[in-house]
Amino acid sequence: MKAKLTRGQQWVYELLNSASIEITAQDIFVQLQAQGRSLGLATVYRAIKVLQLRGLVQARSLTS
């Protein structure tokens, strides 16, 4: 049985699940801050990685 998601991972997952367009980790960070949810940008990136490893989301890296 897989471990439950942390609170931060759940927040990121819910935000991604409700998004109608692709959004960046920075967008997620800003939206969470606007909702009053305290989560650092590095934690957002880690949450995305965990969600990706569990097959819950797809992520892509964009080059500058």
KETORTOR-706366 format. One record per atom (N, C-alpha, C): z, x, y; residue in three letters. Coordinates in steps of 0.05 Angstrom, whole numbers, plus 5000, padded with zeros to 4 digits. Example, Ala and Ser with C-alpha at 12.3 -4.5 7.8 and 13.67 -1.06 7.14 Angstrom:
residues 2
515652644886ALA 515652464910ALA 515652644934ALA 514252574955SER 514352734979SER 515752585001SER 
This chain:
residues 64
500050174976MET 500050005000MET 500050185025MET 498350115044LYS 498150275068LYS 500550205087LYS 501350415101ALA 503550375120ALA 502550195143ALA 504450055156LYS 503749885178LYS 502850055202LYS 501449935220LEU 500650065244LEU 503150095263LEU 503250305278THR 505250335298THR 504750135321THR 506650095338ARG 506249915360ARG 503849995377ARG 503650255384GLY 501350345400GLY 498750315386GLY 498650365360GLN 496150335344GLN 495450035344GLN 497349865342GLN 496849575342GLN 495649485369GLN 496849595391TRP 495849525417TRP 492949605420TRP 492249855412VAL 489549955414VAL 487649785396VAL 488549725372TYR 486949565354TYR 486349285366TYR 488349165377GLU 488048895389GLU 486148905412GLU 486349115428LEU 484649135451LEU 481749185442LEU 481349355423LEU 478649405413LEU 477449155399LEU 479149015385ASN 478248775371ASN 477448555390ASN 478648545413SER 477948335433SER 475748415452SER 474948665451ALA 472848765470ALA 470148665461ALA 468548575480SER 465848475474SER 463748695477SER 464548925488ILE 462749155491ILE 464249405482ILE 462749615478GLU 463949875471GLU 465549975495GLU 467950075489ILE 469650185511ILE 470550465503ILE 471250625522THR 472150895518THR 475150905515THR 476151135506ALA 479051175503ALA 480351155531ALA 478951255551GLN 480051235578GLN 480150945588GLN 478150785580ASP 478250495587ASP 480650365574ASP 481050435549ILE 483350315534ILE 485950395548ILE 486150645555PHE 488550745569PHE 489050585594PHE 487050555611VAL 487250415636VAL 488050125631VAL 486749995612GLN 487349715607GLN 490249675597GLN 491149855580LEU 493849835570LEU 495849875593LEU 495250065611GLN 497050115634GLN 497149865651GLN 494849735655ALA 494649485671ALA 496349265659ALA 496549265632GLN 498149065618GLN 501049135617GLN 501849365629GLY 504549445629GLY 505449575604GLY 503549665587ARG 504249785562ARG 504050095565ARG 506250215561SER 506450505565SER 505450655541SER 503150785543LEU 501950935522LEU 500351155534LEU 500851405526GLY 499351635538GLY 496551645528GLY 494851785542LEU 492051815535LEU 491751955508LEU 493252165504ALA 493152305478ALA 493852115455ALA 495751945459THR 496551755439THR 494351555433THR 492851475454VAL 490651295450VAL 488551435432VAL 487951685437TYR 486051825421TYR 487051845392TYR 489551905388ARG 490751915361ARG 490551645347ARG 491151435362ALA 491051165350ALA 488151095341ALA 486251165358ILE 483451115350ILE 482751265325ILE 483651515322LYS 483151675299LYS 484351545274LYS 486851455276VAL 488151325253VAL 486651065245VAL 485850915265LEU 484350665260LEU 481650725247LEU 480450935256GLN 477851025245GLN 478251105215GLN 480251265210LEU 480751355183LEU 481451125164LEU 482650915174ARG 483250675158ARG 480850485155ARG 478650555169GLY 476350385167GLY 476450135184GLY 478250125204LEU 478649885220LEU 476749885245LEU 476050125254VAL 474250155277VAL 472250375272VAL 470150375287GLN 468250595287GLN 468450735314GLN 468250995313ALA 468351145338ALA 466051335339ALA 465251395363ARG 463051595366ARG 463851775389ARG 462952015387SER 463452215408SER 460952225426SER 461452225451LEU 459352245471LEU 459452515484LEU 457152645487THR 457052905500THR 456552855529THR 457553045545SER 457153015574SER 454453125583SER 
